[in-house]
Amino acid sequence: MMLKISEMAKLANTTRRTLIYYDEEGIFSPIKKSATGYRYYSYNQLYDLLFILSLKSLGLSLDEVKQIKTNPDKMPVKRLQELLANVSQRISDLQQLQTVITQNIENSQPQDVPLYEPVVHSLPQQKFWCSPQSVGCTDEEIATLFTNFYRELSPTAMANTLKSGYLTYLALGQHDQYDESSFRVIKEVSPDSNIVMPVLEKPAGNYAMICVENTNDAVNHGLTTLQKFCQEHQLVVNEYLWQINVGKALSNKGSSKKMWLQYLVTNERGKR
């Protein structure tokens, strides 16, 4: 009994188009062709086809499959080692992607964070990967620093932009210098990652913070509001401004539409 091409394709879990291509390339041909061009196969050919499909699933080219079919006892070990390395890398990439998806689910943040309402929150210690410090603040430099930073992390790093942002050297009260202040791109370190990059520590403690929209005017307004808040509550803060993304989608200068502005409180004058 012979099988039509569609029947053979279904039995081998492949496609009719694949079988036609293999026939044209001389790697797997039907046992019979009718005068009208119909292809017919025998059941015994199935095992040869499955062998070819398994080699292709490893990533071997058709030429390599032909060589193995000619001499099936001589597998190309060096080539298989290369394929094994590729598979291992793909597994690693998928594991990273799995981590990113899990983090996005676990760290989902509400988007209705009140704007321009300063608060003091106790935050835990965090470690961040960081870029080199910027020299200037042109759009070109920000884009270059940002792109190089995420390129070094991983192909999936941009899929999870939570717990990321910038660290800017800017004393509270000097917000008129915000546009010229040097900064670093930062992203929280994943505990299971083996990425080798510079790391800086965000200390645990009380932070004076305010959520703002991501525009220069909004940031300046937020910093002015935060400065007044600290003065009213006799809070002394250090000179490092942590700008942490609130949303996942990045827009202006690699930040989300809203972001937290945070300063570590170093001394509360009202407390002794």
matplotlib code that plots the C-alpha trace (Angstrom):
import matplotlib.pyplot as plt

x = [0.0, 1.3, 0.8, -0.1, 2.1, -0.4, -0.7, 3.1, 3.4, 0.7, 2.3, 5.7, 4.3, 5.7, 4.3, 3.5, 5.7, 8.7, 8.4, 8.2, 11.3, 13.2, 12.4, 13.6, 16.8, 17.4, 17.4, 14.1, 12.2, 8.9, 9.0, 6.7, 5.6, 2.5, 2.4, 0.5, 3.1, 1.5, 4.0, 3.5, 5.5, 5.8, 5.5, 9.1, 10.2, 8.8, 11.8, 14.2, 12.1, 12.0, 15.8, 16.2, 13.7, 15.5, 18.8, 17.2, 15.8, 19.3, 20.1, 22.1, 21.9, 20.6, 24.2, 25.2, 22.2, 23.2, 26.7, 25.4, 23.0, 25.9, 27.9, 25.5, 28.2, 30.3, 28.6, 30.3, 31.3, 32.8, 29.6, 27.5, 29.6, 28.9, 25.2, 25.3, 26.8, 24.1, 21.4, 22.9, 22.9, 19.3, 18.4, 20.1, 18.3, 14.9, 15.7, 16.4, 13.2, 11.3, 12.8, 11.8, 8.2, 8.0, 9.4, 6.9, 4.0, 5.3, 6.4, 3.3, 2.8, -0.3, -0.2, -2.4, 0.5, -0.4, 1.7, 3.6, 2.7, 6.0, 6.3, 8.9, 9.2, 11.5, 13.2, 15.3, 18.9, 19.1, 22.0, 22.0, 24.0, 25.3, 26.7, 29.8, 29.1, 28.0, 30.1, 27.2, 23.5, 22.8, 20.2, 22.9, 25.0, 21.9, 20.9, 24.4, 25.0, 21.5, 21.9, 25.4, 24.3, 21.3, 23.3, 25.8, 23.0, 21.1, 18.7, 15.7, 16.7, 14.6, 11.5, 11.5, 12.2, 10.9, 13.4, 15.5, 16.2, 19.0, 21.3, 22.0, 24.5, 22.4, 21.9, 18.4, 18.0, 20.2, 17.5, 18.2, 21.3, 19.3, 19.8, 23.6, 24.1, 26.1, 24.3, 24.4, 21.9, 20.9, 18.9, 18.4, 20.7, 19.0, 20.2, 20.3, 22.3, 26.0, 26.4, 29.7, 29.1, 29.8, 27.4, 26.5, 24.5, 21.4, 21.5, 18.5, 16.9, 14.2, 13.8, 12.1, 10.4, 7.9, 6.3, 6.4, 5.8, 8.8, 9.4, 12.1, 9.4, 7.7, 11.0, 11.9, 8.5, 8.8, 12.3, 11.0, 8.1, 10.3, 12.8, 10.0, 8.7, 12.1, 12.5, 9.1, 9.9, 13.5, 14.8, 18.4, 19.1, 22.3, 23.2, 22.3, 19.0, 17.5, 15.2, 13.2, 10.8, 7.1, 5.8, 7.2, 7.0, 9.9, 9.5, 11.4, 15.2, 14.8, 12.4, 8.8, 6.0, 6.1, 9.0, 10.0, 12.5, 14.1, 16.7, 18.2, 17.4, 20.7, 19.4, 16.1, 16.7, 13.6, 14.8, 17.6]
y = [0.0, 3.5, 6.8, 10.1, 13.0, 14.5, 11.2, 10.8, 14.4, 13.8, 10.6, 12.2, 15.4, 17.6, 19.4, 18.6, 21.6, 20.1, 16.8, 18.6, 20.6, 17.5, 15.8, 18.8, 18.8, 15.1, 14.2, 12.3, 11.2, 9.4, 5.8, 6.6, 9.6, 9.4, 10.7, 13.7, 14.5, 12.9, 11.6, 8.3, 6.9, 3.5, 3.0, 1.8, 5.3, 6.8, 5.8, 7.5, 10.6, 10.7, 10.3, 13.3, 15.4, 14.6, 15.7, 18.9, 19.6, 19.6, 22.5, 20.7, 21.9, 19.8, 19.4, 18.1, 15.8, 14.4, 13.7, 11.8, 9.8, 8.8, 7.7, 7.4, 6.0, 9.1, 11.9, 15.4, 15.6, 19.2, 20.4, 18.7, 20.4, 23.8, 23.0, 21.9, 25.3, 27.0, 25.0, 25.7, 29.4, 29.2, 27.5, 30.2, 32.9, 31.2, 30.9, 34.7, 35.3, 33.1, 35.2, 38.5, 37.3, 36.1, 39.5, 41.4, 39.4, 39.7, 43.3, 44.6, 48.2, 50.3, 53.2, 55.5, 56.6, 60.2, 62.9, 65.7, 64.4, 64.1, 61.3, 59.6, 55.8, 53.3, 51.4, 48.2, 48.0, 47.4, 46.6, 48.0, 47.4, 50.7, 52.3, 54.6, 58.1, 60.5, 63.5, 65.6, 65.4, 65.7, 63.5, 61.7, 60.9, 59.7, 57.4, 56.0, 55.4, 53.8, 51.5, 50.4, 49.6, 47.4, 45.7, 44.5, 43.1, 40.7, 40.6, 40.3, 43.1, 45.7, 43.5, 44.3, 48.0, 48.0, 48.8, 50.7, 54.3, 56.8, 57.9, 61.6, 63.6, 66.5, 68.1, 69.0, 72.7, 72.7, 71.5, 74.4, 72.4, 69.2, 69.5, 69.5, 67.0, 63.8, 60.5, 56.7, 54.3, 51.8, 48.5, 46.3, 43.2, 39.9, 37.5, 34.5, 36.3, 35.8, 39.0, 40.8, 44.5, 47.3, 47.3, 50.1, 49.9, 51.9, 52.0, 51.0, 53.8, 56.5, 58.3, 61.6, 60.9, 62.2, 60.8, 63.1, 63.0, 62.6, 66.0, 68.5, 71.0, 68.3, 67.1, 70.7, 71.2, 67.9, 68.8, 72.2, 70.6, 68.0, 70.6, 72.6, 69.4, 68.5, 72.1, 71.9, 68.6, 69.4, 66.6, 66.6, 64.5, 63.5, 64.7, 61.5, 61.6, 58.2, 58.4, 55.1, 54.1, 53.6, 52.1, 49.4, 51.3, 53.7, 57.0, 60.2, 59.6, 56.0, 56.6, 55.8, 58.3, 58.6, 58.2, 58.4, 61.0, 59.8, 61.2, 59.3, 61.1, 61.4, 63.2, 64.3, 67.6, 67.3, 64.1, 63.8]
z = [0.0, -0.9, 0.8, -0.8, 0.0, 2.4, 4.2, 4.6, 5.8, 8.4, 9.6, 10.0, 11.6, 8.8, 5.8, 2.2, 1.2, 3.1, 1.3, -2.1, -1.1, 0.0, -3.3, -5.3, -3.3, -3.8, -0.1, 0.2, -2.9, -3.3, -4.3, -7.3, -9.3, -11.5, -15.0, -13.7, -11.0, -8.0, -5.4, -3.6, -0.7, 1.1, 4.8, 5.0, 3.8, 7.0, 9.1, 6.7, 6.7, 10.5, 10.6, 8.3, 10.3, 13.5, 12.0, 10.8, 14.3, 15.6, 13.3, 10.6, 7.1, 4.2, 2.9, 6.3, 6.4, 3.0, 4.2, 7.2, 5.1, 2.8, 5.8, 8.8, 11.1, 10.8, 12.7, 12.5, 16.1, 15.8, 14.2, 16.9, 19.6, 18.0, 17.9, 21.6, 22.5, 20.6, 22.3, 25.7, 25.0, 23.8, 27.1, 29.1, 27.1, 27.7, 31.4, 31.5, 29.6, 32.1, 35.0, 33.3, 32.7, 36.3, 37.6, 35.5, 37.0, 40.6, 40.4, 38.6, 39.9, 39.9, 37.5, 39.6, 41.9, 43.2, 41.5, 43.3, 46.8, 48.8, 51.3, 53.4, 53.0, 54.5, 51.7, 51.8, 50.5, 46.8, 44.5, 40.9, 37.8, 36.6, 33.5, 33.5, 34.6, 31.9, 30.9, 29.6, 29.2, 25.4, 23.9, 22.0, 25.1, 27.0, 24.1, 23.6, 27.4, 27.7, 24.6, 25.6, 29.1, 28.1, 25.4, 28.0, 30.2, 28.1, 25.1, 27.5, 29.9, 28.2, 28.7, 32.4, 33.1, 36.6, 39.3, 36.8, 36.0, 36.7, 39.6, 39.2, 41.2, 42.2, 45.6, 46.6, 46.1, 43.0, 40.6, 38.3, 37.4, 36.6, 32.9, 33.2, 36.0, 35.5, 35.9, 35.6, 34.1, 36.7, 36.9, 40.0, 40.0, 39.5, 42.3, 39.9, 37.2, 36.4, 34.5, 35.2, 35.4, 37.8, 40.8, 43.2, 46.4, 47.3, 51.1, 53.2, 55.1, 55.0, 51.6, 50.9, 47.6, 45.1, 42.0, 38.9, 35.2, 33.0, 31.6, 32.6, 33.9, 35.9, 37.4, 38.4, 39.9, 41.8, 43.2, 44.3, 46.0, 47.6, 48.8, 50.6, 52.1, 53.5, 54.9, 56.6, 58.2, 59.0, 56.8, 55.7, 52.6, 50.7, 47.2, 45.2, 43.3, 42.5, 39.6, 39.5, 36.8, 37.7, 34.5, 32.2, 28.9, 28.4, 26.6, 27.1, 27.5, 28.6, 31.5, 32.0, 31.8, 35.6, 37.9, 41.6, 42.7, 45.8, 48.3, 51.2, 54.5, 56.4, 59.4, 60.8, 62.6, 64.6, 66.2, 68.8]

ax = plt.figure().add_subplot(projection="3d")
ax.plot(x, y, z, "-o")
ax.set_aspect("equal")
plt.show()
